[in-house]
Amino acid sequence: MIEFLKKMSLFENLGQQQLNKVVSIGKTIHVKKGVIVIQEEDVGTTVFLIISGSVKIYKTKSDGKISVMKVAKTGEMFAEVILFERPNYPASAESCEDCTLFTINKQDFLNLLCDQSFNYDFITSLMRRFRYLTNQLHALSTMDIEERFVSYLKNNYGVKEEYTITISKKEFAQMIGTIPETFSRLITKLKKRELIDWNGDRLNVRKKLFDILDL
């Protein structure tokens, strides 16, 4: 667990003694794919670190539809908003695959933040997360669907010719702010232009797909 924490940007600058403190207040749990880990508006008692797997963070609209904020992956934390901003979870979280999570009780973590150096590193990480979410909102409001697709692919998987996509096409659609039907039409359109080929979880793309972002 110590070695895992050292690889996370949130804890990479902490010393061995502080890392031991983090490990001592947490516990490891295993969840199957499709499990609701936290429910929107429930009282927040726990923050989570993803040891393996991925977790979909989403909000439910008044009409029952969901809006995916992001898919958190290995090495990321979620639900940390309950530490400072509000007592309840502002969003729900569901495992996209079998996951191993490291859980930390809210009050235990707040006690740990009394350590000045630990506090500084943690706040720095939160600011990085804030900038990421701000960029996501900007993308949804200013880019068309093709640009959002390419931007999400580039930012979350890098620029490659072959990808293994671990989320469903429905979840992918949610991540770029559209509905499955519109997303299916986009995929068909990109296939006809011979920019992509998507079978199962394997996505192959031509490098000129990323030229869309330069339009």
RAHUPE-V427474 format. One record per backbone hydrogen bond with DSSP energy under -0.5 kcal/mol. NH is the residue of the N-H (numbers start at 1). CO is the residue of the C=O. Records with the same first field share a line. If there is no record, write none. Layout:
NH->CO ; CO
This chain:
5->1
6->2
7->3 ; 4
8->5
11->8
12->8
14->11
19->15
20->16
21->17
22->18
23->19
24->20
25->21 ; 22
26->22 ; 23
27->103
29->101
31->99
34->95
35->32
37->35 ; 93
38->93
41->89
42->39
44->87
45->43
47->104
48->78
49->102
50->76
51->49 ; 100
52->100
55->72
56->94
57->55 ; 70
58->56 ; 92
59->67
61->59 ; 65
64->61
67->59
68->66
69->57
70->57
72->55 ; 70
74->53
75->50
76->73
78->48
82->79
83->80
84->81
85->81
86->81
89->42
92->58
93->38
94->56
95->35
96->54
97->54
99->31
100->52
101->29
102->49
103->27 ; 101
104->47
105->25
106->45
109->105
110->106
111->107
112->108
113->109
114->111
115->112
116->114
119->115
120->116
121->117
122->118
123->119
124->120
125->121
126->122
127->123
128->124
129->125
130->126
131->127
132->128
133->129
134->130
135->131
136->132
137->133
138->134
139->135
140->136
141->137
142->138
143->139
148->144
149->145
150->146
151->147
152->148
153->149
154->150
155->151
156->152
157->153
158->153 ; 154
160->158
163->203
165->163 ; 201
166->164
172->168
173->169
174->170
175->171
176->172 ; 173
177->174
178->173
183->179
184->180
185->181
186->182
187->183
188->184
189->185
190->186
191->187
192->188
193->189
194->191
195->190
196->190
197->204
199->197 ; 202
202->199
203->163 ; 201
204->197 ; 202
205->161
206->195
209->206
210->207
211->208
212->209
213->210
214->211
215->212
